[in-house]
Amino acid sequence: MGEDHNDLELVRRVQSGERNAYDLLVRKHQYRIAALVRRHVRDPAEAEDVVQETFLRAWRALPQFRGEAQFSTWLYRIAVNTAKNHLVSLGRRPPTEDIDDEASTAVREARSLHDGATPEQEALRGETARIVLAAVDRLAPELREALTLREVEGLSYEAIAERMACPIGTVRSRIFRARDAIDHELRDLLP
């Protein structure tokens, strides 16, 4: 609660006219927002522009911020929407979620832990990873996002519900359905 309280205090200071309080909010969140934007916008110069646009949009919208959500969650949503809008304006399809890079890295790291594996085990592991990634790609966007926020970012169900602006029961259902779809595809592969 401490970090959220500090953000809320800074927001209140900005709303009462203290402009340098916004600089503190930007400094506090800029690296996390930049990392988030880079997962959507691969070009570094474009990503930098999107980060700046995110903070500009947040500045303009800050007078209407009521504190019903955490500031970081609110800012995260602005960043995602700004990145997606940027890609759409360039005629590119925005990613529905960014699990691919993290998932493939996790698969590579998991493989390195099994140095003594037989060639058959390695082949099975590779096939399993391929099936999981393909299954994740085929998930509906809202299922993929919920699963990514849980499994890749490690967020709680409550934080996911807040980020996705939906009830916690919906989050649980989406994650269950996503895992079930992946399990279904793996059943034929695994004995």
VMD Tcl script that draws the C-alpha trace (Angstrom):
set ca {
  {0.00 0.00 0.00}
  {2.98 2.34 0.60}
  {3.91 2.78 -3.06}
  {0.29 3.27 -4.07}
  {-0.18 5.80 -1.30}
  {2.95 7.70 -2.44}
  {1.65 7.79 -6.01}
  {-1.75 8.99 -4.86}
  {-0.13 11.71 -2.77}
  {1.91 12.86 -5.78}
  {-1.22 12.81 -7.97}
  {-3.07 14.97 -5.43}
  {-0.13 17.42 -5.39}
  {-0.20 17.63 -9.20}
  {-3.96 18.14 -9.17}
  {-3.53 21.02 -6.73}
  {-1.09 22.74 -9.10}
  {2.34 21.44 -8.07}
  {3.84 20.63 -11.49}
  {7.14 19.25 -10.22}
  {5.24 16.43 -8.47}
  {4.45 15.07 -11.94}
  {8.17 14.95 -12.71}
  {8.54 12.65 -9.71}
  {5.77 10.39 -11.02}
  {7.42 10.27 -14.45}
  {10.83 9.44 -12.99}
  {9.34 6.75 -10.80}
  {7.44 4.99 -13.62}
  {9.39 5.83 -16.79}
  {11.51 2.68 -16.98}
  {8.63 0.30 -16.39}
  {6.45 2.12 -18.93}
  {9.33 2.17 -21.44}
  {9.81 -1.59 -21.03}
  {6.08 -2.16 -21.48}
  {5.94 0.00 -24.62}
  {9.00 -1.73 -26.13}
  {7.16 -5.06 -25.93}
  {4.58 -3.60 -28.32}
  {6.63 -1.14 -30.39}
  {9.92 -2.77 -31.41}
  {11.59 0.26 -33.01}
  {13.50 2.11 -30.23}
  {12.88 5.62 -31.62}
  {9.18 4.92 -32.09}
  {8.97 3.39 -28.61}
  {10.54 6.51 -27.11}
  {7.94 8.67 -28.88}
  {5.14 6.43 -27.58}
  {6.49 6.67 -24.02}
  {6.54 10.46 -24.27}
  {3.02 10.43 -25.71}
  {1.90 8.16 -22.85}
  {3.13 10.59 -20.21}
  {1.66 13.54 -22.12}
  {-1.75 11.83 -22.28}
  {-1.51 10.95 -18.60}
  {-0.68 14.58 -17.78}
  {-3.73 15.79 -19.71}
  {-6.00 13.21 -18.07}
  {-4.62 13.59 -14.54}
  {-7.20 16.20 -13.46}
  {-9.89 13.53 -13.99}
  {-7.97 10.80 -12.11}
  {-10.10 9.90 -9.08}
  {-7.94 7.21 -7.54}
  {-10.43 4.39 -8.10}
  {-7.57 2.36 -9.60}
  {-3.91 2.41 -8.67}
  {-2.00 5.11 -10.51}
  {0.39 2.51 -11.95}
  {-2.52 0.48 -13.33}
  {-4.10 3.59 -14.83}
  {-0.78 4.61 -16.40}
  {-0.20 1.05 -17.68}
  {-3.55 1.11 -19.48}
  {-2.74 4.49 -21.07}
  {0.63 3.12 -22.24}
  {-0.88 -0.02 -23.78}
  {-3.60 1.95 -25.53}
  {-1.10 4.54 -26.80}
  {1.18 1.81 -28.15}
  {-1.69 0.02 -29.88}
  {-3.00 3.29 -31.34}
  {0.49 4.09 -32.61}
  {0.76 0.75 -34.40}
  {-2.71 1.06 -35.88}
  {-1.90 4.58 -37.16}
  {1.08 3.10 -39.01}
  {-1.05 0.35 -40.50}
  {0.51 -2.34 -38.32}
  {-1.40 -4.88 -36.33}
  {-0.86 -4.35 -32.60}
  {0.13 -7.42 -30.60}
  {-2.72 -8.69 -28.49}
  {-0.25 -9.61 -25.81}
  {3.45 -10.07 -25.41}
  {3.83 -13.61 -24.14}
  {5.90 -14.88 -27.08}
  {9.28 -13.38 -26.11}
  {8.98 -14.20 -22.43}
  {7.60 -17.66 -23.07}
  {10.33 -18.56 -25.53}
  {12.99 -17.29 -23.09}
  {11.43 -19.34 -20.29}
  {11.41 -22.42 -22.51}
  {15.10 -21.97 -23.36}
  {15.98 -21.50 -19.67}
  {13.98 -24.57 -18.68}
  {15.76 -26.63 -21.33}
  {19.16 -25.62 -19.99}
  {18.22 -27.04 -16.59}
  {17.97 -30.54 -18.06}
  {21.51 -31.13 -19.32}
  {21.26 -34.89 -18.82}
  {18.18 -35.30 -21.00}
  {18.13 -37.94 -23.70}
  {17.59 -36.91 -27.33}
  {14.05 -38.27 -27.10}
  {13.35 -36.17 -24.01}
  {14.81 -33.08 -25.72}
  {12.64 -33.70 -28.78}
  {9.55 -34.09 -26.61}
  {10.41 -30.90 -24.72}
  {10.89 -29.02 -27.98}
  {7.60 -30.31 -29.35}
  {5.83 -29.42 -26.09}
  {7.20 -25.87 -26.21}
  {6.14 -25.50 -29.83}
  {2.61 -26.71 -29.06}
  {2.28 -24.45 -26.01}
  {3.42 -21.36 -27.94}
  {1.12 -22.19 -30.84}
  {-1.79 -22.76 -28.45}
  {-1.12 -19.43 -26.75}
  {-1.10 -17.71 -30.16}
  {-4.54 -19.18 -30.93}
  {-6.14 -18.01 -27.68}
  {-8.69 -15.22 -27.79}
  {-6.97 -11.90 -26.96}
  {-8.65 -11.54 -23.56}
  {-7.62 -15.08 -22.56}
  {-4.04 -14.52 -23.73}
  {-3.80 -11.23 -21.84}
  {-5.12 -12.72 -18.59}
  {-2.79 -15.71 -18.87}
  {0.21 -13.51 -19.66}
  {-0.46 -11.19 -16.75}
  {-0.69 -14.19 -14.42}
  {2.03 -16.50 -15.73}
  {4.56 -14.07 -17.21}
  {4.15 -10.97 -15.08}
  {3.13 -12.89 -11.95}
  {0.26 -10.59 -11.05}
  {-2.41 -11.54 -8.55}
  {-5.96 -12.14 -9.71}
  {-6.96 -8.85 -8.07}
  {-4.28 -6.87 -9.95}
  {-5.26 -8.57 -13.23}
  {-8.92 -7.71 -12.66}
  {-7.94 -4.10 -12.10}
  {-5.69 -3.95 -15.17}
  {-8.26 -5.61 -17.41}
  {-11.13 -3.63 -15.89}
  {-13.27 -6.71 -15.25}
  {-14.51 -8.69 -12.24}
  {-12.14 -11.12 -10.54}
  {-14.46 -14.01 -11.45}
  {-14.01 -13.15 -15.11}
  {-10.23 -13.19 -14.65}
  {-10.38 -16.63 -13.01}
  {-12.59 -17.91 -15.81}
  {-10.31 -16.53 -18.55}
  {-7.20 -18.02 -16.99}
  {-8.94 -21.36 -16.48}
  {-10.16 -21.40 -20.10}
  {-6.71 -20.45 -21.40}
  {-4.99 -23.20 -19.39}
  {-7.66 -25.71 -20.40}
  {-7.19 -24.89 -24.09}
  {-3.43 -25.39 -23.78}
  {-3.88 -28.61 -21.77}
  {-6.26 -29.91 -24.43}
  {-3.62 -29.48 -27.11}
  {-0.96 -31.16 -24.95}
  {-3.08 -34.24 -24.11}
  {-2.34 -35.88 -27.46}
  {1.39 -35.32 -27.07}
  {1.95 -36.43 -23.50}
  {1.38 -40.01 -22.36}
}
mol new
graphics top color blue
foreach p $ca { graphics top sphere $p radius 0.5 }
foreach p [lrange $ca 0 end-1] q [lrange $ca 1 end] { graphics top cylinder $p $q radius 0.2 }
display resetview
